[in-house]
Amino acid sequence: MEYLPISSWKTSQRIMSEFFEILKETLEEKSLPGHFVHVEPNFLEFSLSDQYTSRHTVVQYASFLAQM
């Protein structure tokens, strides 16, 4: 297996959306209190351009972990 970083915003957004749906379903099955809402990071806040890079991926992961 070869790891290739995500180089497209659309691909990363689709993968993260699918992940959050699975996470949401899992939490609902466990009957845990509260709910999870994913908020897309504001890349401009981190001075990142529109050209998707590995730095965008890092910001997405950090944003996700902060929301957890």
N, C-alpha and C positions, 0 to 999 in steps of 0.2 A: 504494500500500500504506500502510495506517495502522498505526502501532505502538500497541498498547494494553497497558499493564502487566497482568501476571497478578494477579487479585484473589481467587483461590481457592486454598487449600492443596491441595485434591484435584487441581486442574488442574496446579499446579506440580509436585506429586509425580509425576504421570503423565508429564509432559514430561521431568523429570530421570531417571526410571526408564528411559524409552525411550532417552534420550541415553546413559546408562551401559551399557545393553545393546549399543548400537551400538559404543561405545568398547571394551567388553569383547571383542566379536566381532572388531573390527579388530586389537586387540592380540594375540588368539589367532592370527589369520591371519599376523601378522608373526613369530610364534614368539619373542616377546621374553620374557626371564626375568621371573619374579615374576607377581603378579596384582594386580588392582585391586578394591578393596572400597569401596563407597560407604557412608559413615556420615552419617545424617541429622543436621543441626545441632540443638543443643538451644536452642530459641528463648528459653526461660526464662533461660538463661545470659546473654542479651543484653537482659533485661527487656522482651521483646516479648510482647504480649498474644495471645490466641487469635484475634483478628480479624486476618486476613492483610492485610499492607500491602506497599508497595514495599520497606520496610526488611527484611522477611522474605526477599524476593528477593535483596537485597544480601548478607544473611548466607549464603544458599544458595550464591551465586556465590563468595563469599570462602572458604567451607568447602570447596567443590569445588576451588578453586585451591590451597588449602593441602594438600589430599590428593594433588594431582598431584606 
